[in-house]
Amino acid sequence: MSTVAPPPQESSDSPAVPELKVVTDATCTFCGCVCDDMELTVQDNKITKAKNACVLGKAWFLNHHIEDRPEATIEGQPASYEQAIERAAEILSNAIYPITYGLSDTTCEAQRVAVAISDWIGGCVDTTTSVCHGPSGIAFQEVGEVTCTLGEIKNRADYIVFWGGNPAESHPRHFTRYSLMPKGQFLPNGRKDRTAVLIDVRKTKSAKAADIFLQVKPRSDFELAWAMRAIAMGVEVDATTIENKTGISLEKLTEVVEGMKAAKFGVILFGMGLTMTRGKHLNSEAVLSLARDLNKYTRWTAKPMRGHGNVTGADNVVTWQTGYPFGVHLGRGYPRFNPGEWTSSDLLARGEADAALIIASDPMSNFSQPARDHLAKINSVVLDPKLSETAKVATVAFTTSTYGINTGGTVYRMDDVPIPLRPAFDSPYKSDYEILKAIEKRIREKQLGSNASW
């Protein structure tokens, strides 16, 4: 009989071995896929392994570290949370035209409080949707959306059209987990049971995964979508005109549309290459209408490919509470919606906003120069785990914990399915929710008096 010797006893001066922890079914909040099958190995408050994560997810988890920063800063000087909360409440309470922006990389619980603060102070609330899939939000209101979940795509979609996006690089696991490769209940052979079409202005890495690649001329997605609608409905299309405009022959286009009509279940997954080019919301309307038209023959759906981890949650939360997804003005005591007038990049570029609450976003890195110049001049309150360019110019900057890694809560996948977060380890910094809740409390105390109950 073999025996195993007991392990040697550690001496009192032996270095302590860091605790090893494995977190199963963790959620990656890097992109809109919000994959919830991560297995994270945590050692000494650092993620050392991220099983099942894609290349972007691995970078998100393995490069995460807690920065050695003050809890908060006021005018660039270290401050306590209590001091910073008081100053933030003072700035927002005294503002005449405040804006709230960001929200796409935080939890739904924090988003709800941010909308409440905007309501209490009579400001504008806007999300990063206004600079990415905002046109899709407008299109949904105009023509509706024939929708489905990613689970339905995996199990049923035998014809998939990727339009204006490059999932191979922007959403690496979308192909393997949700759309192109996985074996589904009604698609037991996985990729062999599917036809994939990619429509884009250039040949990206995603083109290699497609059966058919349609290289549309830049700024002609609208015309292409309407030509496809006409073919689907049996309306005559002039071959020379459509090829000259879109760069795609009528013969090839007809082949694709007939394939779409013959599918059992199809989906159009469209990205910012469609929404942020000439036509904008009209492009999205055309694609959503195409999916609707095809339902006269078979089952078709259309979904936007969302980028930020919880941008879909931001749309949902703002819509729940105001009736609109972004660019909402609450200054009259009721919500009003007008993109271009009450979206943050436009308000700042025109020099109208006099204070800003920026949550989990970095507009100083991607807004127009006039917008950035004005943001740097006004009082701003910024919540961010990192010292972003926006945090550097903030009047009050809070260091926060990272959602999904240090903080629990709820996020929404790109198909509007809520997913719970399972944090890997704690952070010494407060969450967005805790800070926003404290700011809201001080604002209400200032408005109603310190002894008022609310």
C-alpha positions as CSV (number, residue, x, y, z in Angstrom):
1,M,0.0,0.0,0.0
2,S,1.4,3.3,-1.0
3,T,1.4,6.2,1.4
4,V,1.7,9.9,0.9
5,A,4.0,11.8,3.2
6,P,2.4,14.8,5.0
7,P,3.4,18.2,3.6
8,P,6.2,19.9,5.6
9,Q,5.1,22.4,8.1
10,E,5.8,26.0,7.3
11,S,8.1,27.9,9.7
12,S,6.8,31.1,11.3
13,D,9.2,33.1,9.1
14,S,8.1,31.5,5.7
15,P,6.4,33.9,3.3
16,A,2.7,33.7,3.2
17,V,1.3,32.0,0.1
18,P,-1.3,34.3,-1.6
19,E,-4.8,33.0,-1.4
20,L,-6.0,31.3,-4.6
21,K,-9.7,31.7,-5.6
22,V,-11.6,30.6,-8.7
23,V,-14.7,32.5,-9.7
24,T,-17.0,30.5,-12.0
25,D,-19.7,31.8,-14.3
26,A,-18.2,35.3,-14.0
27,T,-19.3,37.9,-16.6
28,C,-17.1,39.8,-19.0
29,T,-18.3,43.5,-19.3
30,F,-15.8,44.5,-22.0
31,C,-18.2,44.4,-25.0
32,G,-21.9,44.0,-25.7
33,C,-21.7,40.2,-25.9
34,V,-21.5,40.2,-22.0
35,C,-20.3,36.5,-22.0
36,D,-21.2,35.0,-18.6
37,D,-19.2,31.8,-18.7
38,M,-15.9,33.1,-17.5
39,E,-13.8,31.1,-15.1
40,L,-11.4,33.5,-13.3
41,T,-8.4,32.5,-11.2
42,V,-7.6,35.2,-8.7
43,Q,-4.4,35.3,-6.7
44,D,-3.4,38.2,-4.4
45,N,-6.1,40.5,-5.7
46,K,-5.1,39.9,-9.3
47,I,-6.7,37.9,-12.0
48,T,-4.1,35.4,-13.3
49,K,-6.2,33.3,-15.6
50,A,-9.4,34.0,-17.6
51,K,-10.7,30.7,-19.0
52,N,-13.2,31.1,-21.9
53,A,-12.4,34.7,-22.5
54,C,-11.6,36.0,-26.0
55,V,-8.5,38.1,-26.7
56,L,-10.3,41.3,-25.7
57,G,-11.7,39.7,-22.6
58,K,-8.3,38.4,-21.5
59,A,-6.9,41.9,-21.9
60,W,-9.8,43.2,-19.9
61,F,-9.3,40.8,-17.0
62,L,-5.5,40.1,-16.9
63,N,-4.5,43.8,-17.3
64,H,-6.8,44.9,-14.6
65,H,-5.1,46.3,-11.5
66,I,-6.2,48.7,-8.8
67,E,-4.5,52.0,-9.2
68,D,-2.9,53.7,-6.2
69,R,-4.9,56.9,-6.4
70,P,-6.6,59.1,-3.8
71,E,-10.3,58.3,-3.1
72,A,-11.1,61.6,-4.8
73,T,-9.6,64.9,-5.9
74,I,-11.0,68.4,-5.8
75,E,-9.3,70.8,-8.2
76,G,-6.5,68.2,-8.6
77,Q,-5.8,67.9,-4.9
78,P,-6.5,64.7,-2.9
79,A,-9.7,64.7,-0.9
80,S,-11.9,62.2,1.0
81,Y,-15.1,60.8,-0.4
82,E,-17.1,62.9,2.0
83,Q,-15.4,66.2,0.9
84,A,-15.8,65.3,-2.8
85,I,-19.4,64.3,-2.4
86,E,-20.2,67.6,-0.7
87,R,-18.5,69.6,-3.5
88,A,-20.1,67.5,-6.2
89,A,-23.6,68.0,-4.7
90,E,-22.9,71.8,-4.5
91,I,-21.8,72.0,-8.2
92,L,-24.8,70.0,-9.5
93,S,-27.3,71.8,-7.2
94,N,-26.2,75.2,-8.3
95,A,-25.9,74.5,-12.0
96,I,-28.4,76.1,-14.4
97,Y,-27.9,73.8,-17.3
98,P,-26.2,70.6,-16.1
99,I,-25.6,67.4,-18.2
100,T,-25.2,63.8,-17.2
101,Y,-23.2,61.7,-19.7
102,G,-21.7,58.2,-20.1
103,L,-23.4,55.4,-18.1
104,S,-22.5,52.6,-20.6
105,D,-19.7,51.1,-18.5
106,T,-21.5,50.9,-15.1
107,T,-24.3,48.8,-13.6
108,C,-28.0,49.4,-14.1
109,E,-28.4,50.2,-10.4
110,A,-25.9,53.1,-10.8
111,Q,-27.6,54.2,-14.0
112,R,-31.0,54.5,-12.3
113,V,-29.5,56.8,-9.6
114,A,-27.8,58.9,-12.3
115,V,-31.1,59.4,-14.1
116,A,-32.7,60.4,-10.7
117,I,-30.0,63.0,-10.1
118,S,-30.6,64.5,-13.5
119,D,-34.3,64.7,-12.8
120,W,-33.8,66.3,-9.4
121,I,-31.5,69.0,-10.8
122,G,-33.4,69.5,-14.0
123,G,-30.6,68.6,-16.4
124,C,-30.1,66.6,-19.5
125,V,-29.2,62.9,-19.4
126,D,-27.4,61.3,-22.3
127,T,-25.4,58.1,-22.9
128,T,-22.7,57.0,-25.2
129,T,-25.5,55.7,-27.5
130,S,-25.7,59.3,-28.9
131,V,-22.3,58.8,-30.5
132,C,-22.7,55.2,-31.7
133,H,-26.1,53.5,-32.1
134,G,-28.2,56.6,-31.5
135,P,-29.5,56.5,-35.0
136,S,-30.8,52.9,-34.4
137,G,-32.7,54.2,-31.3
138,I,-34.4,56.8,-33.5
139,A,-35.1,54.2,-36.1
140,F,-36.7,51.9,-33.5
141,Q,-39.2,54.6,-32.7
142,E,-40.0,55.2,-36.4
143,V,-40.4,51.7,-37.7
144,G,-40.2,49.3,-34.8
145,E,-37.9,46.3,-34.4
146,V,-38.3,42.7,-35.2
147,T,-36.1,41.2,-32.5
148,C,-34.8,38.1,-30.9
149,T,-32.3,36.9,-28.3
150,L,-28.8,35.6,-29.0
151,G,-29.9,32.2,-27.9
152,E,-32.5,32.2,-30.7
153,I,-29.8,33.1,-33.2
154,K,-27.6,30.3,-31.9
155,N,-30.4,27.7,-32.0
156,R,-32.4,28.8,-35.1
157,A,-30.6,31.3,-37.5
158,D,-29.6,29.5,-40.7
159,Y,-29.0,32.7,-42.6
160,I,-27.0,35.6,-41.0
161,V,-26.3,39.0,-42.5
162,F,-23.5,41.1,-40.8
163,W,-23.9,44.7,-42.1
164,G,-21.4,47.5,-41.4
165,G,-19.5,45.6,-38.7
166,N,-16.4,43.5,-38.1
167,P,-17.3,41.0,-35.4
168,A,-14.1,39.0,-35.9
169,E,-12.2,41.9,-34.3
170,S,-14.8,43.8,-32.3
171,H,-16.8,40.9,-30.8
172,P,-14.6,37.8,-31.2
173,R,-16.8,35.4,-29.4
174,H,-20.0,36.4,-31.2
175,F,-19.1,34.1,-34.1
176,T,-18.1,31.1,-31.9
177,R,-20.7,31.4,-29.1
178,Y,-23.8,33.1,-30.5
179,S,-24.1,33.3,-34.3
180,L,-21.8,31.6,-36.8
181,M,-20.1,28.5,-35.4
182,P,-22.1,27.0,-32.5
183,K,-24.3,23.9,-32.8
184,G,-27.9,24.8,-32.0
185,Q,-31.0,22.9,-31.2
186,F,-32.2,23.1,-34.8
187,L,-28.7,23.5,-36.4
188,P,-26.9,20.4,-35.2
189,N,-24.0,20.8,-37.7
190,G,-23.2,24.4,-36.6
191,R,-21.4,26.3,-39.3
192,K,-22.3,23.8,-42.0
193,D,-26.0,24.6,-41.4
194,R,-25.6,28.3,-41.9
195,T,-25.1,30.8,-44.7
196,A,-23.3,34.0,-43.7
197,V,-23.3,37.3,-45.7
198,L,-21.0,40.2,-44.9
199,I,-21.9,43.7,-46.2
200,D,-19.2,46.3,-45.7
201,V,-17.2,49.0,-47.5
202,R,-13.9,47.1,-47.1
203,K,-12.7,43.6,-46.8
204,T,-12.2,43.0,-43.1
205,K,-11.1,39.9,-41.2
206,S,-14.8,39.0,-40.9
207,A,-15.0,38.6,-44.7
208,K,-13.0,35.4,-44.4
209,A,-15.7,33.8,-42.3
210,A,-18.5,34.7,-44.7
211,D,-19.9,32.7,-47.6
212,I,-20.8,35.9,-49.5
213,F,-19.1,39.2,-49.2
214,L,-20.8,42.3,-50.7
215,Q,-18.5,45.3,-50.9
216,V,-20.8,48.2,-51.0
217,K,-19.6,51.6,-52.1
218,P,-19.1,54.1,-49.2
219,R,-22.2,56.2,-48.3
220,S,-24.6,54.0,-50.3
221,D,-26.0,51.6,-47.6
222,F,-29.4,53.3,-47.8
223,E,-29.7,52.7,-51.5
224,L,-28.6,49.1,-51.1
225,A,-31.1,48.4,-48.3
226,W,-33.9,49.9,-50.3
227,A,-32.9,47.9,-53.4
228,M,-33.0,44.7,-51.4
229,R,-36.5,45.7,-50.1
230,A,-37.7,46.2,-53.6
231,I,-36.3,42.8,-54.8
232,A,-37.9,41.1,-51.8
233,M,-41.3,42.7,-52.6
234,G,-41.1,41.9,-56.3
235,V,-40.6,45.6,-57.4
236,E,-38.6,46.1,-60.5
237,V,-35.1,47.5,-59.9
238,D,-32.9,49.1,-62.6
239,A,-29.8,47.0,-62.9
240,T,-27.5,49.7,-64.2
241,T,-28.6,52.3,-61.6
242,I,-28.2,50.1,-58.6
243,E,-24.8,48.7,-59.7
244,N,-23.5,52.2,-60.4
245,K,-24.7,53.5,-57.0
246,T,-23.8,50.6,-54.8
247,G,-21.1,48.7,-56.7
248,I,-23.0,45.5,-56.4
249,S,-24.7,43.8,-59.4
250,L,-28.4,43.2,-59.5
251,E,-27.8,39.5,-60.2
252,K,-25.7,39.1,-57.0
253,L,-28.1,41.2,-54.9
254,T,-31.1,39.1,-56.2
255,E,-29.2,35.9,-55.3
256,V,-28.7,37.1,-51.7
257,V,-32.3,38.3,-51.3
258,E,-33.7,35.0,-52.6
259,G,-31.5,33.2,-50.2
260,M,-32.8,35.3,-47.4
261,K,-36.4,34.6,-48.4
262,A,-35.7,30.8,-48.5
263,A,-34.2,30.8,-45.0
264,K,-36.0,29.2,-42.1
265,F,-34.8,31.9,-39.6
266,G,-32.6,34.8,-40.5
267,V,-31.1,37.8,-38.7
268,I,-29.4,41.0,-39.8
269,L,-26.7,42.1,-37.3
270,F,-25.7,45.7,-38.0
271,G,-22.9,47.9,-36.7
272,M,-21.7,51.4,-36.6
273,G,-20.6,51.1,-40.3
274,L,-24.3,51.4,-41.0
275,T,-25.4,53.9,-38.3
276,M,-22.7,56.5,-38.5
277,T,-22.4,56.9,-42.2
278,R,-24.5,59.0,-44.6
279,G,-28.1,58.4,-43.9
280,K,-27.6,57.5,-40.2
281,H,-31.1,56.7,-38.8
282,L,-32.5,56.3,-42.3
283,N,-30.1,53.5,-42.9
284,S,-31.2,51.7,-39.7
285,E,-34.8,52.3,-40.7
286,A,-34.2,50.7,-44.1
287,V,-32.6,47.6,-42.6
288,L,-35.2,47.2,-39.9
289,S,-37.9,47.6,-42.6
290,L,-36.1,44.9,-44.7
291,A,-36.4,42.5,-41.8
292,R,-40.0,43.3,-41.4
293,D,-40.7,42.8,-45.2
294,L,-39.0,39.4,-45.2
295,N,-41.4,38.2,-42.5
296,K,-44.0,37.9,-45.3
297,Y,-42.1,34.9,-46.4
298,T,-40.3,33.5,-43.4
299,R,-38.9,34.5,-40.0
300,W,-36.4,37.4,-40.0
301,T,-35.1,39.6,-37.2
302,A,-32.6,42.5,-36.9
303,K,-30.3,43.5,-34.1
304,P,-27.7,46.2,-33.5
305,M,-24.2,45.0,-32.5
306,R,-23.6,47.0,-29.4
307,G,-20.1,47.9,-28.2
308,H,-19.8,48.9,-24.5
309,G,-20.5,46.3,-21.9
310,N,-23.7,47.8,-20.6
311,V,-24.7,50.4,-23.2
312,T,-27.9,48.3,-23.8
313,G,-28.6,48.6,-20.1
314,A,-28.2,52.4,-20.3
315,D,-30.7,52.5,-23.1
316,N,-33.1,50.4,-21.1
317,V,-32.8,52.2,-17.8
318,V,-33.1,55.7,-19.4
319,T,-36.1,54.5,-21.4
320,W,-37.8,53.0,-18.4
321,Q,-37.6,56.2,-16.5
322,T,-38.0,58.9,-19.2
323,G,-39.6,57.2,-22.2
324,Y,-36.6,57.9,-24.4
325,P,-33.2,56.2,-24.7
326,F,-30.7,59.1,-24.7
327,G,-30.5,62.9,-25.2
328,V,-33.3,63.6,-22.8
329,H,-34.0,67.1,-21.3
330,L,-35.6,67.1,-17.9
331,G,-35.4,70.8,-17.1
332,R,-39.2,71.5,-17.4
333,G,-40.2,68.7,-15.0
334,Y,-41.0,66.2,-17.7
335,P,-38.8,64.5,-20.3
336,R,-38.3,65.8,-23.8
337,F,-36.2,64.1,-26.5
338,N,-34.4,65.8,-29.3
339,P,-31.0,64.4,-30.5
340,G,-28.8,67.1,-31.8
341,E,-30.3,69.6,-29.3
342,W,-30.0,67.7,-26.0
343,T,-27.2,65.3,-26.7
344,S,-24.0,66.0,-24.7
345,S,-21.5,66.5,-27.6
346,D,-23.8,69.1,-29.2
347,L,-24.6,70.9,-25.9
348,L,-20.9,71.2,-25.1
349,A,-19.9,72.2,-28.6
350,R,-22.4,75.0,-28.5
351,G,-21.1,76.1,-25.1
352,E,-24.5,75.8,-23.4
353,A,-23.9,73.4,-20.5
354,D,-22.5,74.9,-17.3
355,A,-21.8,71.7,-15.3
356,A,-21.3,68.0,-16.2
357,L,-21.6,64.7,-14.4
358,I,-19.6,62.2,-16.3
359,I,-19.9,58.5,-15.4
360,A,-17.7,55.7,-16.7
361,S,-16.9,57.6,-19.9
362,D,-14.1,59.7,-21.4
363,P,-15.5,62.4,-23.7
364,M,-12.2,64.3,-23.5
365,S,-10.8,61.5,-25.7
366,N,-13.4,61.3,-28.4
367,F,-15.7,64.4,-28.5
368,S,-15.1,67.2,-31.0
369,Q,-12.5,69.9,-30.1
370,P,-15.1,72.6,-29.4
371,A,-16.9,70.2,-27.0
372,R,-13.7,69.3,-25.3
373,D,-12.7,72.9,-24.9
374,H,-16.0,73.8,-23.3
375,L,-15.9,70.8,-21.0
376,A,-12.5,71.8,-19.7
377,K,-13.9,75.3,-18.8
378,I,-16.9,74.2,-16.8
379,N,-17.3,72.5,-13.4
380,S,-17.4,68.7,-13.9
381,V,-17.8,65.7,-11.6
382,V,-16.2,62.5,-13.0
383,L,-16.5,58.9,-11.8
384,D,-13.9,56.5,-13.2
385,P,-11.6,53.7,-12.0
386,K,-8.8,55.1,-14.2
387,L,-7.2,58.5,-14.4
388,S,-8.8,59.3,-17.8
389,E,-8.3,62.4,-19.8
390,T,-11.7,63.6,-18.6
391,A,-10.8,62.9,-14.9
392,K,-7.6,65.0,-15.3
393,V,-9.6,68.1,-16.1
394,A,-12.5,67.4,-13.6
395,T,-13.3,69.7,-10.8
396,V,-14.2,66.7,-8.7
397,A,-12.9,63.3,-9.7
398,F,-13.8,60.1,-7.9
399,T,-11.8,56.9,-8.1
400,T,-14.3,54.0,-8.3
401,S,-14.2,50.2,-8.4
402,T,-14.6,48.4,-11.7
403,Y,-18.0,46.9,-12.5
404,G,-18.0,43.2,-13.1
405,I,-14.5,42.7,-11.6
406,N,-14.8,44.5,-8.2
407,T,-18.5,45.4,-8.1
408,G,-21.7,43.3,-8.6
409,G,-25.0,44.4,-10.1
410,T,-26.9,43.9,-13.3
411,V,-26.0,44.6,-16.9
412,Y,-27.8,44.0,-20.2
413,R,-26.5,42.0,-23.1
414,M,-26.8,43.4,-26.6
415,D,-30.1,41.4,-27.0
416,D,-31.7,43.1,-24.0
417,V,-31.2,40.1,-21.7
418,P,-30.2,41.1,-18.1
419,I,-27.1,39.3,-16.8
420,P,-26.0,39.4,-13.1
421,L,-22.4,40.2,-12.3
422,R,-20.1,38.0,-10.1
423,P,-17.2,40.1,-9.0
424,A,-13.8,38.5,-8.7
425,F,-12.4,40.5,-5.7
426,D,-13.0,43.6,-3.7
427,S,-11.7,47.0,-4.3
428,P,-10.8,49.6,-1.7
429,Y,-12.7,52.2,-3.7
430,K,-16.5,52.7,-3.6
431,S,-18.7,51.7,-6.5
432,D,-20.4,54.2,-8.9
433,Y,-23.7,53.3,-7.2
434,E,-22.5,54.1,-3.7
435,I,-21.1,57.5,-4.7
436,L,-24.0,58.5,-6.9
437,K,-26.5,57.5,-4.1
438,A,-24.5,59.7,-1.6
439,I,-24.5,62.6,-4.1
440,E,-28.2,62.2,-4.6
441,K,-28.8,62.3,-0.9
442,R,-26.9,65.5,-0.4
443,I,-28.6,67.2,-3.4
444,R,-32.0,66.3,-1.9
445,E,-30.9,67.6,1.6
446,K,-29.9,70.8,0.0
447,Q,-33.1,71.2,-1.9
448,L,-35.5,70.2,1.0
449,G,-33.4,71.0,4.1
450,S,-31.2,68.7,6.1
451,N,-34.1,67.5,8.3
452,A,-36.4,66.6,5.4
453,S,-37.2,63.0,4.7
454,W,-37.3,61.8,1.1
